[in-house]
Amino acid sequence: MTNRRLMKKVAGMSYVSPAWLAVATAAFVAGCGGGEGGNPQTPNEARLQVARSGDLVAYFKAKIAQRVALGYPGTAITVPTVGGLSSAGSVITHTGAPLAGAVVEEDGLIQAEGTMLYGLHRAYATDTGREPPRLTAQARAADGSLASVGCATLDSKFIPQGFYVAGGGTRAAVLSQQDPYADRQPVVAAADASITLVPEYSRMLSLDLFAINKDMAPAQLKQMRIEGLLVGSRLIGNTLYLVTTWSPDLTSFTVPAGASASAVQTALKDLNTAALIPTLRVDGGQPQPLVNEADCLVQTGNASLSLQLTSITAIDLTSSSLARTSRCFAGGSEAVHLGARSVYVASSRQYRYGGDVINAVFPADSRTDIHKFSFRGAQVDYDASGSVDGHLGWDLRRMPSRLNEYQNDLRVLTFTGKTGQSGMPPVSIQAQQASPALLTVLRDSGRDNHLSPQAKLPIRLRTARGDQQIDNVFFAGTRAYATPFATTEPVWVLDLANPANPTVAGELAAGGHADHLVPLPNGLLLGVGKDSALGGVADGIQLAVFDVRNATQGKRLATQTAGGRGSITTLDSARPVLNLQAVEGKVRLAFPARVYQAPTGVGTPPPVRGYQGALRLEVNTTTGALAQRSMVVSTPILNGDTPGLYSRFDIANERSLQLDNLAYQLSGGQVFTKAGD
């Protein structure tokens, strides 16, 4: 959509000149909030404004002045505040049958296309040096065995994040993030000369496009390098959508803490738009702006002190030039949620006080603004904005999971306390009081660029142990499951079937099995967790199947334990890695795990302590029966030491894939295969 069309789309929104920035700075310091819902103080305070010439410079100048007034160095290096790579809003299957919500295409490290299997391997250390990252192509025989076709070596200064297959199986788009320590010099932190850090502004994202086909080694076609950090991505058809965040290098404009207004103005007199906007290079060519100022939007009420831009870029992977369009949001972004065809960016209306996120103290009237952008072919359109009471909490890992889109409604979980629990229990539980939570349902009204509130559900978890705070929330279509920090406490079941009247429908006794909850067909729920009541080392991987068809009377149908103390899975990561397959009334699950054997007694320990690979489960969706299938082993864990366990066989870099009655495990630079049970 051209800027002219974008201006037309937000017609009726009075343009605010850069003078608003000075007023906004005073409001930020005061910590003032605004109205919301059907009776706001202004028509829609959260709505974004189309940037005109000079607005980005004016925004950053005002933000720097605000930092100085609050006692911070004005142009010191800032780390983007947005949470890490956002998890999918939906479950993905390889059968095309969704288990919950819409099926969306996500990037992965292992993917099948026809009779070919492609794997994206990260670099790892060897006895003689370092194996570089690679994209491999293997042919699958009728029995599932693999034969190498060829590979492409990737830039060792970048860490692969994932890849997509597009163009009817003829293109592979690999996404990589620059290694934080590759050719980059640490700098002295502005607040403490004894601390050095690697500046985030110099990070780079790489998009490498390869030609692929049956019995063909990947051949590189194009390369695009974009300044910034990857937040999330989506592939719809042949269009790749990238969400990136960027903090420009402003260290040459020195503005110390406490500088006067005139000193700030003098120091920033030469600041221009080109210094603020991230650039891209195609095939090593000259840098060009990722986005034009006319395609950016600004928000008057954004109170983040981060000097940050969030960009959403649509790239045509079948274009010979990687044709693209971008939109930009100027302001601190705390979390991003990727829906099936949209992206929501959350930003705080108030500034949090404290040395870090975990210990932050929020104003009592905190509010969070949500901005919706939609994917429409080769365009990214700004649709609407709205606001909710509260904030997204104290845990950056959890922030993206607080938002979930379902059937055009956005459900948002926020916290309304000034302080609260965070991190790993039990320390945080003992140190902080529990914060109440609030679930708000927002809907794009289709007018006035407004995400309008449909309902609010206050959630205060009170038990015999006292108030409990929500640690995580798992959205599953018309349900959501809220887990507390104390794993001995029940899971709260939220009924979201009626967006105008969400309710706390019941409790589910899932102690020890609720670190990760996976919705299954026929009203079943798989729980994966650990037995330890207040965190710590897990006594094996605890597995359970629950019947939650009746939200008020959930019951446990089956349990299993995999391994012994110290066993872990990738479901504990910020972006859980899980593969599902629906087969004739059953659901098969596979995910990377490190499974230690339970102690056998006194005496000489066995030479093999356990195994790493794909943990496989099968759930009968009619009876709820749970069975473990044999593991796809990538490496044994030896007693004493297993070379490469935390480098070559880093479990975070592993992925599982199921096809027919076959299972594959990408691990340690190889792909391992197992047929049958």
JOSUL-V844913 format. One record per backbone hydrogen bond with DSSP energy under -0.5 kcal/mol. NH is the residue of the N-H (numbers start at 1). CO is the residue of the C=O. E is the energy in kcal/mol with one decimal. If there is no record, write none. Layout:
((NH:CO:E) (NH:CO:E))
This chain:
((6:2:-2.2) (7:3:-2.7) (8:4:-1.9) (9:5:-2.2) (10:6:-1.6) (11:8:-1.7) (13:10:-1.8) (14:12:-0.9) (17:15:-0.5) (20:17:-2.4) (21:18:-1.7) (22:19:-0.7) (23:19:-1.1) (24:20:-2.9) (25:21:-2.1) (26:22:-1.4) (27:23:-1.8) (28:24:-2.6) (29:25:-1.9) (30:26:-1.6) (31:27:-1.1) (31:28:-0.8) (32:27:-1.6) (39:36:-0.9) (40:37:-0.5) (45:42:-0.5) (47:44:-1.3) (49:298:-3.4) (51:296:-2.4) (55:52:-2.7) (58:54:-2.3) (59:55:-2.7) (60:56:-2.5) (61:57:-2.5) (62:58:-2.2) (63:59:-2.2) (64:60:-2.5) (65:61:-2.3) (66:62:-2.1) (67:63:-2.1) (68:64:-2.4) (69:65:-2.2) (70:66:-1.4) (71:68:-1.6) (72:67:-2.8) (74:255:-3.0) (75:255:-0.6) (76:73:-0.7) (83:334:-1.2) (86:231:-2.1) (89:338:-0.7) (91:100:-1.2) (94:580:-0.8) (98:96:-0.8) (106:104:-0.6) (108:163:-1.8) (111:118:-2.4) (113:116:-2.7) (116:113:-2.1) (117:138:-3.0) (118:111:-3.2) (119:136:-1.7) (120:109:-3.3) (121:119:-0.6) (121:134:-2.9) (124:131:-1.6) (126:129:-2.7) (131:124:-3.0) (134:121:-1.9) (135:152:-2.5) (136:119:-2.9) (136:134:-0.5) (137:150:-2.8) (138:117:-2.3) (139:147:-2.9) (140:115:-3.4) (141:139:-0.5) (141:145:-2.8) (144:141:-1.9) (147:139:-1.9) (149:137:-2.9) (150:137:-1.5) (152:135:-2.4) (154:133:-2.8) (158:155:-1.7) (159:177:-3.7) (160:158:-0.6) (161:175:-3.4) (162:175:-1.5) (163:108:-2.0) (164:173:-1.9) (166:171:-2.5) (169:166:-0.6) (170:166:-1.1) (171:166:-2.1) (172:210:-2.2) (173:164:-2.4) (174:172:-0.7) (174:208:-3.0) (175:162:-3.2) (176:206:-2.3) (177:159:-2.6) (178:204:-2.9) (179:157:-3.1) (182:179:-1.8) (183:181:-0.8) (187:197:-3.1) (189:192:-0.5) (189:195:-3.2) (195:192:-1.9) (197:187:-2.5) (199:197:-0.6) (202:199:-0.8) (203:200:-2.0) (205:226:-3.7) (206:176:-3.1) (207:224:-3.1) (208:174:-2.4) (208:206:-0.5) (209:207:-0.5) (209:222:-2.5) (210:172:-2.7) (210:208:-0.5) (211:219:-3.5) (212:170:-1.8) (213:216:-0.5) (216:213:-1.5) (219:211:-2.0) (221:209:-3.5) (222:209:-1.3) (224:207:-2.8) (225:281:-2.6) (226:205:-3.1) (227:279:-2.5) (228:203:-1.9) (229:245:-2.9) (231:243:-3.2) (232:243:-1.5) (234:241:-1.8) (235:105:-0.9) (236:239:-2.4) (239:236:-2.0) (240:238:-0.6) (240:315:-2.9) (241:234:-3.3) (241:239:-0.5) (242:240:-0.5) (242:313:-2.7) (243:232:-2.8) (244:242:-0.5) (244:311:-2.5) (245:229:-2.1) (246:309:-2.6) (248:246:-0.5) (250:248:-0.9) (253:250:-1.9) (254:252:-0.9) (258:68:-1.1) (259:256:-1.6) (264:260:-2.3) (265:261:-2.2) (266:262:-2.3) (267:263:-2.4) (268:264:-1.7) (269:266:-1.1) (271:268:-1.6) (275:272:-1.0) (276:273:-1.8) (277:273:-1.5) (280:288:-2.5) (281:225:-2.0) (283:223:-3.2) (283:281:-0.6) (285:282:-1.5) (288:280:-2.2) (290:278:-3.0) (291:278:-0.5) (295:292:-1.7) (296:293:-1.9) (297:328:-2.3) (298:49:-2.6) (299:330:-0.7) (302:299:-0.7) (303:348:-2.2) (308:306:-1.3) (309:246:-2.5) (310:329:-2.5) (311:244:-2.8) (312:327:-2.4) (313:242:-2.7) (314:325:-2.9) (315:240:-2.7) (315:313:-0.5) (316:323:-2.8) (317:238:-2.4) (317:315:-0.8) (319:316:-1.2) (322:319:-1.2) (325:314:-1.7) (327:312:-2.2) (328:295:-1.5) (329:310:-2.9) (330:297:-2.7) (331:308:-1.6) (331:329:-0.7) (334:332:-0.5) (334:346:-2.9) (335:346:-1.0) (337:344:-2.4) (339:337:-0.7) (339:342:-2.5) (343:373:-2.8) (344:337:-2.8) (345:371:-2.6) (346:335:-2.8) (347:369:-2.6) (349:367:-2.9) (350:367:-0.6) (353:361:-2.9) (360:357:-1.5) (361:353:-3.7) (362:418:-2.4) (366:363:-1.4) (368:388:-2.6) (369:347:-3.3) (370:386:-3.2) (371:345:-2.5) (372:384:-3.5) (373:343:-2.7) (374:381:-2.8) (375:341:-2.4) (376:374:-0.6) (376:379:-2.4) (379:376:-2.0) (381:374:-2.3) (383:372:-2.7) (383:381:-0.5) (384:372:-1.2) (385:449:-2.3) (386:370:-2.2) (388:368:-2.6) (390:366:-2.9) (391:415:-2.1) (396:394:-0.6) (398:395:-0.8) (399:395:-1.3) (400:396:-0.5) (401:398:-0.9) (402:398:-0.6) (402:399:-1.6) (403:400:-1.3) (404:411:-1.8) (406:409:-3.0) (409:406:-1.7) (410:442:-3.0) (411:404:-3.3) (411:409:-0.6) (412:440:-2.6) (413:402:-2.4) (414:412:-0.6) (414:438:-2.7) (415:391:-3.1) (416:436:-1.9) (417:436:-0.6) (428:424:-0.9) (430:426:-2.1) (431:427:-1.8) (432:428:-2.0) (437:459:-2.7) (438:414:-2.5) (439:457:-2.4) (440:412:-2.6) (440:438:-0.6) (441:455:-2.2) (442:410:-3.2) (442:440:-0.5) (443:452:-1.9) (444:408:-0.9) (445:443:-0.8) (445:450:-2.5) (450:447:-1.6) (451:385:-2.7) (451:449:-0.5) (452:443:-2.5) (452:450:-1.0) (454:441:-3.6) (455:441:-1.0) (457:439:-2.9) (459:437:-3.0) (461:468:-0.8) (462:460:-0.8) (463:466:-1.6) (466:463:-1.9) (468:461:-3.6) (471:483:-3.6) (472:483:-1.5) (474:481:-2.5) (475:473:-0.6) (476:479:-3.0) (479:476:-1.5) (480:494:-1.7) (481:474:-2.2) (482:492:-2.8) (483:472:-2.8) (483:481:-0.5) (485:469:-1.0) (487:485:-0.7) (487:533:-1.5) (488:533:-0.6) (489:486:-1.8) (491:508:-2.9) (492:482:-2.6) (493:506:-2.9) (494:480:-3.3) (494:492:-0.6) (495:503:-2.7) (496:478:-3.1) (496:494:-0.7) (497:478:-0.5) (499:497:-0.8) (501:498:-2.3) (503:495:-1.9) (505:493:-1.9) (505:503:-1.0) (506:493:-1.4) (508:491:-2.7) (510:508:-1.6) (512:487:-0.6) (513:510:-2.7) (515:528:-0.8) (516:528:-2.0) (518:526:-3.0) (520:524:-2.8) (524:520:-0.8) (524:521:-0.9) (525:546:-2.0) (526:518:-2.9) (527:544:-3.1) (528:516:-2.5) (529:542:-2.5) (535:532:-1.0) (540:538:-1.4) (540:564:-0.8) (541:562:-3.0) (542:529:-2.4) (542:540:-0.7) (543:560:-3.0) (544:527:-1.9) (545:558:-2.4) (546:525:-2.9) (547:555:-3.1) (548:523:-3.0) (548:546:-0.7) (551:549:-0.8) (553:550:-1.5) (555:547:-1.8) (557:545:-3.2) (558:545:-1.3) (560:543:-2.4) (562:541:-2.6) (563:561:-0.5) (564:596:-3.4) (566:538:-2.2) (567:564:-1.8) (568:594:-1.9) (570:592:-1.7) (572:569:-1.1) (573:570:-1.5) (576:574:-0.5) (578:576:-0.6) (579:590:-2.3) (580:92:-0.6) (581:588:-1.9) (583:581:-0.6) (583:586:-2.8) (586:583:-0.9) (587:619:-2.3) (588:581:-3.2) (589:617:-2.3) (590:579:-2.2) (591:615:-1.7) (593:613:-2.7) (594:568:-2.9) (595:593:-0.6) (595:611:-2.9) (596:594:-0.7) (597:609:-3.5) (609:607:-0.6) (609:637:-2.9) (610:637:-1.4) (611:595:-2.3) (612:635:-2.4) (613:593:-2.2) (614:632:-2.1) (615:591:-2.7) (615:613:-0.7) (616:629:-0.6) (617:589:-2.6) (618:627:-2.4) (619:587:-2.8) (620:625:-2.4) (621:585:-1.8) (621:619:-0.8) (624:620:-2.8) (627:618:-2.3) (629:616:-2.4) (630:677:-2.0) (632:614:-1.9) (633:631:-1.0) (634:612:-3.4) (635:612:-1.6) (637:610:-3.3) (638:636:-0.7) (639:607:-3.2) (641:639:-0.7) (643:641:-0.5) (645:642:-2.1) (647:644:-1.3) (649:644:-3.7) (650:647:-1.3) (653:650:-2.0) (654:651:-1.6) (655:666:-1.4) (657:664:-2.3) (659:662:-2.0) (662:659:-2.6) (663:674:-2.5) (664:657:-3.2) (665:672:-2.3) (666:655:-2.7) (667:665:-0.6) (667:670:-2.5) (668:648:-0.7) (670:667:-1.8) (672:665:-2.9) (674:663:-2.1) (676:661:-2.6))
